[in-house]
């Protein structure tokens, strides 16, 4: 019986030691960085507000999304027939809080979205998304559509 009592004591000290070590390690983890300071005179962005003004036409973008075959690979709310599953769903792309990065790893901004759809291979070599030879106007219109997908 003496041996069993000794083992319980040893196990108890071992557990206490492990708990103490865990607490010490936890104390070594740095705290999260503070939120960025607001710049004096700059208005705070409203939650859910678009990050930047987009010059394209959303309705023309919907038409192009179908005409250029984007519907075959992508899901996009509000675009008839956009139920493709080869590429990622584009729903939520217009909300950088939901989708902070593009497939290229770049930040989700209208300018980077436009650059991606204009020449995807230059943004991510080897991507399955083809270069559709879009004009600047077409790129603007598709960007307007994608930014509207919140």
Secondary structure, DSSP 4 states (H G I P E B T S, - for coil): -HHHHHHHHHHHHHHHHHHHHHHHHHHHSPPPPPPPPPPTTPPPPPTT--SS---S-HHHHHHHHHHTTGGGT-B-TTSTT-B--SS---TTTT-TTT--B-TTS-B--HHHHHHHHH-HHHHSTT-SSPP----HHHHHHHHHHHHH--
